[in-house]
Every structure is written in structure tokens, then in C-alpha cells.
Amino acid sequence: MSGKAKEKIVVVGAGLGGISAALSLKAEGFDVEVFEKNAHIGGKLNIREIEGFKFDLGPSILILPHIFGWLFEKYGKRREDYFQITKLEPQWRNFFEDSAVIDLYGDMADMEGELAKLPEPETRGFYEYIDYSRNLWNFAQKAYFGRGADNMDDIKEGFGKVELLRITDYFKTLAEGVDKRIENQHLRDIMAFFVKYVGSSPYNAPAILNLIPYSQLGYGEWYVNGGMFNISKGLSRLMEEQGIPVHLETEVDEIVIDKDAARGIVLKDGREISADIVVSNMEVIPAYKELIGAPDKFMADYEKKFEPSCSGLVVHLGVDVEYPVLAHHNFFFAENLREHMAKVYDRYELPDDPTIYVVCPTRTDKTIAPKGHEIIKLLPHIPHLQDKPFSREQYDALKEKLYIKLERNGVENLREHIVVEDVLYPEDIQRMYYSNRGSIYGVVSDKRKNKGFRAPKRSELYRGLYFVGGSVNPGAGMPMVSYSGQMVRDKILEDYGN
């Protein structure tokens, strides 16, 4: 290791991206220190306990667990000694307004049984689509993830232009990539809605994001035993073992810029912390605006290109009855998915007929709720915060629509059995995590605005400033956010020697 590999690095925020960056950089010999405004590490990976119910406030699905495993392997550790996981089958249960119920399996033998429920001619393209998704995933592994790519120039090396356009299905949207191969509308909706991982519309997102289904179907879907927050606990323990200081309830007020280079941070209490390198786990646009005061022209371009993803109305319920009709993960689809997406992503309106993500973790883990009770989490995607915000009454009217829709589709008498109700509104998400306009997934993936790319991990304005998290490449979701921290390590090693 060269002498320059001992630079002092401060990490702003202890979300999964910041944690991953800190662990990855410490393993390379850097002097790393982390500052977090909240009282816990993990960012949106958060927990709230009410009357015996343990609610995971943030992410609910774990895919690609090996990406987390890499953080432990760097230190000669095993991930399973820090948190354990259970594979889920079926991966999802899908409910439709015509009373159809279709389970989605990673095990293709079980999936055959589900496809048999549908008219045979309409299901012929399903496996063609899975092959298509796998090919996109394999391409991305080499040309996107493997290179830590931030733009098309990073990807195209080694590919002819025509070849690259063909492989990435460049001229199509995600939904067009699905519809070309799958005839049955229910299957189309199921596969198109994988875009939920990045909080975007399948009718606007680029076709390359059809790689997402294979990342789950091919590698499995998992639950973290005892609750998803145990990922944070495991990573926190690893950081303690490696001597990485994490200052909780310590808010950063400014990233110090001197001669176009990051030189450290200023805390809310006025203390200055000098550093050679700053890694921000705060989303890119809020960080540039609130912590630096970047030039207006630059910010205007970024805000146009990197629009925030959707937000959500996050409803946590404790109920005094069990609902075997539900799987661990469920989707209750809008009758017209295209219209639903247009309202949320094009017209920025609250949906009349929402598609609802419903998590029932007590299907798998009875330890997180009182005996005979169930946890049910509801998440409809809704627009990010607008200049003229929606009222609490409008949000609560939407919440009532959620209950009515679930009761109509088999979750009988839900409202009668609620004993605990806890709701996170978009304003809460913005306040708790300083996300851009209450975004849950960072930046929206839009074919016209950004071709599916997010902001670059290396600052375009200032030396020594880097970003991690859902607002930068490779994107949203726990594994990708963790991956961003590992990719930032590689960027810093490129810039500062290895």
C-alpha cells in the first residue's frame, strides 16, 4: 500500500451506502470516521416497536445477499455470523381486481403450476422474458456494475455502437420490453412492477431495467430473521470490531470547500472536522444545496435530470387476527396499471386505484408480533413532495382507499382488527432522512431525462467529494446502495493510489 493510502475520510451519514463505504475504505487502510444525525445507523433501514409489534420502517425485501457478504469477507468474517436470512417462496403473491391470484416463484418448477392457471397461449413468452432479463443482467454485471459505471461512456468500451444498442434494448421502455415478450396482461403487470425497486414507472424507465427481475428470480428473495433491522445491527457490530468511529445524533451542517476541493465538515454544534476526502451518504441534490451551496446553474441542470423518485404513504398495522390469504410479500394491483403510473409519475396526483405493496412478515416470523397477531405493512407509491403539498386529509382519504381495496380482495374486515396503526407521510420521510422531496428511492429512472443513470459517485464540481446511496449509480435498493459504497472505494483508490 502506498503512503497516500492513509488519507483522512469523513462519511456524512450512516445509511447503508455510508456504512459500506466506511467498511470498504477502512479495509484499504484509510482513516475513516462517520457522522450520523439520527440515533441509529442504517438510514431508512429503521425500526419502531409499539405494543409488542416490531415494525421495519424501511426496506422489506433482501435480494443479492452476497453483496453484503463481501463487506464481511474483506475482514475474514462470515455474514451469517452477524445476521441470518431465510429464503422465501413464493417470492410474491399477486392479487388482481378480476379475482385472479398468481404467486411468483423463483423455483421454475413451482412457477409452472402458477402459469397453468392462465390460458396457455398467453403464457408462452414468460420464459423468453426470463432469458431476456438474464441476458440484460449478465451484460450489466460486466459493463455496468463491474466498471462502477456512471454514464454510457463508461459502459461502451469493448462494444460496437450497434451491438450496444441491441444488447441494452436502447430504444424501448421497460414496459415495451415486457410487452414484446409476454402476452398475458397479469404477467405483464407483475414483471413490469419490478421497477418498484427503483421507484419509477415502467412506461418511462429504459428497457435495460428489465434486468431487475432476474436479480431476484435468479438469486432468490430473502427475509432477515428477527427483522430487517438486524442488517444494521450486524454491520454496526462489524464497524465496532474494526474500530470505525460512528458519531450518532451528530448532524453535519456544512461540507467545507476550499479551492474547489472538499476539506472537511462543520457540525451543527460548530465543531470543524478536517479531512482529505468527504463521502456523502446524503442524497446528491440536498447535499449540494444544503451542505455546500452549489452554483444555481449546476443545480438547475441536476434537478431537471435527476428528478426524485416517488415517495410513499407507509402504513404499519398491528392486527389481532391472522390472514393466511397473504404471503410474506404481496401486491394488490390497480385495474389499469398504466393509468395508475400516469397519475403518480406524469401528472403527480394521488392515485384513485393504487397498486399496493403489502408486507406480512409474520407469515415467516412469529417473534415480531404478539401471539395470534399479525403485522401488515402497506406501501402505495405516490408522488414526491410537490410545491403545493397534498393535505393530511388527502393522504388519509388515500389510506382509507387502501383498506377498502384490501378488504374487497380477500383481507376480510381488516379495519375491524387493527389494534395499532402507525403512518409515515412523505413529509416524515423527508424530515427523518433529508431525502429529496420525500423520495424513497433516490432518483427516478426515466428514459428521456437520464436514460436510467443516476448522479455520478465522484463529484463533478469538487475534488475529494464523493457520493453514495440511492441517488447515485448503481441505484436504489439495499444491495445496490451497499454496492455504491464499495464502488466509491474503487473511485477513491483510483484517485489517491492503491
ABEGO torsion letter per residue (X at the ends): XBAAAABBBBBBEABAAAAAAAAAAAAAGBBBBBBBABABBGEABBBBBBGGBBBBABBABBBGAAAAAAAAAAAGBBAAAABBBBBBOBABBBBBAAGBBBBBBABAAAAAAAAAABBAAAAAAAAAAAAAAAAAAAAAAAAAAAAGBABAAAAABGBBAAAAAAAAGAABBAAAAAAAABABAAAAAAAAAAAAAAGBBAAABBAAAAAAAAAAAAAEBBBBBGEAAAAAAAAAAAAAAAGBBBBBGBBBABBBBBGGBBAEBBBAAGBBBBBABBBBABBAAAAAAAAAGBBAAAAAAAAAABBBBBBBBBBBBBBABBBAABBABBBBBBABAAAAAAAAAAAGBBBABBBBBBBBAAAABAAABBBGBBBBBBBBBBBBBBABBBBAAAAAAAAAAAAAAAAAAGBBGAAAABABBBBBBAAAAAAAAGBBGGBAAEBBBBAAAAGGBBBBABBAABBGBBBBEAABOAEBEAAAAAAAAAAAAAAAAAAAEX
